[in-house]
Amino acid sequence: MKPHDRNLGPDAAAGVPEGGDAAARPSLRGRFQTMIARAADAGFEQPERLWRLTPAEIELELRAFAARERRRIERMDEGAWLAGRYAAIAWHAPRRYPSRPDGVLHPRAPMTDAEMKRVALGLARRNPPPGRED
């Protein structure tokens, strides 16, 4: 309980202050309707199927939806960054402009364990921890 909630009664968690009408609190069905409407507004596909799930399953579905949305936004962000990079190359160094997308068609090969170790040791030498200047 937060310090400013001390004067609130047992219905405070439900949003009904002490002395308020607990009957005015939305029903479980009303809260589900609100949650499903908000999911639909956010672009959740087939929100009506949430009615057939338990609250724990609904939470998992909504978390998975949020993760998919974050990944979608990250991909859009990466695409915008790449477009800006190509625009900058075209404007400032047109001779270096790639004839085709290098990063997409020719991704870097995965590093071997030895290469990772070499890079990590090089970074550690260049950036020693604070207080330990070797």
C-alpha positions as CSV (number, residue, x, y, z in Angstrom):
1,M,0.0,0.0,0.0
2,K,1.3,3.4,-0.9
3,P,1.4,6.2,1.7
4,H,-1.3,8.2,-0.1
5,D,-3.6,5.1,-0.1
6,R,-3.8,4.9,3.7
7,N,-7.2,6.5,4.0
8,L,-8.8,4.3,1.5
9,G,-10.9,1.3,2.4
10,P,-10.8,-2.3,1.3
11,D,-12.3,-1.5,-2.1
12,A,-9.5,0.9,-2.9
13,A,-7.8,-1.7,-5.1
14,A,-10.9,-1.8,-7.2
15,G,-11.0,1.9,-7.6
16,V,-13.9,2.5,-5.0
17,P,-12.9,4.9,-2.2
18,E,-14.0,4.2,1.3
19,G,-17.6,5.0,1.8
20,G,-18.2,4.6,-2.0
21,D,-20.7,2.3,-3.5
22,A,-19.0,-1.1,-4.1
23,A,-21.9,-1.9,-6.4
24,A,-20.7,0.9,-8.7
25,R,-17.6,-1.2,-9.4
26,P,-17.6,-2.7,-12.8
27,S,-18.5,-6.4,-13.0
28,L,-16.0,-9.0,-14.0
29,R,-17.8,-9.2,-17.4
30,G,-17.6,-5.4,-17.7
31,R,-13.8,-5.5,-17.0
32,F,-13.4,-8.3,-19.6
33,Q,-15.4,-6.3,-22.1
34,T,-13.2,-3.2,-21.5
35,M,-10.0,-5.3,-21.8
36,I,-11.1,-7.0,-25.0
37,A,-12.2,-3.7,-26.5
38,R,-8.8,-2.2,-25.7
39,A,-7.1,-5.2,-27.3
40,A,-9.2,-4.7,-30.5
41,D,-8.3,-1.0,-30.5
42,A,-4.6,-2.0,-30.3
43,G,-5.0,-4.2,-33.4
44,F,-5.2,-7.6,-31.7
45,E,-6.6,-10.0,-34.3
46,Q,-9.9,-11.8,-33.5
47,P,-10.3,-10.3,-30.0
48,E,-13.6,-12.1,-29.6
49,R,-11.7,-15.4,-29.1
50,L,-10.3,-14.0,-25.8
51,W,-13.7,-14.8,-24.3
52,R,-12.9,-18.5,-24.6
53,L,-9.7,-18.2,-22.6
54,T,-8.8,-18.2,-19.0
55,P,-7.3,-14.9,-17.5
56,A,-3.8,-16.6,-17.5
57,E,-4.2,-17.5,-21.2
58,I,-5.4,-14.0,-22.0
59,E,-2.3,-12.5,-20.4
60,L,-0.1,-14.8,-22.4
61,E,-1.9,-13.9,-25.6
62,L,-1.6,-10.2,-24.9
63,R,2.1,-10.5,-24.0
64,A,2.8,-12.4,-27.2
65,F,0.9,-9.8,-29.2
66,A,2.9,-7.0,-27.5
67,A,6.2,-8.8,-28.3
68,R,5.1,-9.2,-31.9
69,E,4.3,-5.5,-32.1
70,R,7.7,-4.6,-30.6
71,R,9.5,-6.7,-33.2
72,R,7.4,-5.3,-36.0
73,I,8.3,-1.7,-34.9
74,E,12.0,-2.7,-34.6
75,R,12.0,-4.0,-38.2
76,M,10.3,-0.8,-39.4
77,D,12.9,1.2,-37.5
78,E,15.8,-0.8,-39.0
79,G,14.3,-0.3,-42.5
80,A,14.1,3.4,-41.9
81,W,17.6,3.5,-40.6
82,L,18.9,1.6,-43.6
83,A,17.0,3.9,-46.0
84,G,18.6,6.9,-44.3
85,R,22.0,5.2,-44.6
86,Y,21.6,4.6,-48.3
87,A,20.3,8.2,-48.8
88,A,23.4,9.5,-46.9
89,I,25.8,7.5,-49.1
90,A,24.0,8.6,-52.2
91,W,24.3,12.2,-51.2
92,H,27.7,12.3,-49.7
93,A,29.6,9.6,-51.5
94,P,27.7,8.5,-54.6
95,R,30.6,6.4,-55.9
96,R,30.4,4.2,-52.8
97,Y,26.6,3.6,-53.3
98,P,26.1,-0.2,-53.4
99,S,24.8,-1.7,-56.6
100,R,22.6,-4.0,-54.5
101,P,21.9,-4.2,-50.7
102,D,25.0,-5.6,-49.2
103,G,23.7,-6.4,-45.7
104,V,20.7,-8.2,-47.0
105,L,22.1,-10.3,-49.8
106,H,25.6,-10.8,-48.3
107,P,25.2,-11.0,-44.5
108,R,28.4,-11.3,-42.5
109,A,29.5,-14.8,-41.8
110,P,29.1,-16.0,-38.2
111,M,32.2,-15.5,-36.1
112,T,34.2,-18.5,-34.9
113,D,34.9,-18.9,-31.2
114,A,38.5,-17.9,-31.8
115,E,37.4,-14.7,-33.6
116,M,35.0,-13.8,-30.8
117,K,37.7,-14.3,-28.2
118,R,40.1,-12.1,-30.2
119,V,37.6,-9.3,-30.5
120,A,36.5,-9.5,-26.8
121,L,40.1,-9.4,-25.7
122,G,40.8,-6.4,-27.9
123,L,37.8,-4.6,-26.5
124,A,38.9,-5.4,-23.0
125,R,42.4,-4.0,-23.6
126,R,41.0,-0.8,-25.1
127,N,38.3,-0.3,-22.4
128,P,39.7,-1.4,-19.1
129,P,37.3,-1.3,-16.1
130,P,37.4,1.9,-14.0
131,G,40.2,2.1,-11.5
132,R,42.2,-0.5,-13.4
133,E,44.3,1.2,-15.9
134,D,46.9,-1.4,-17.0
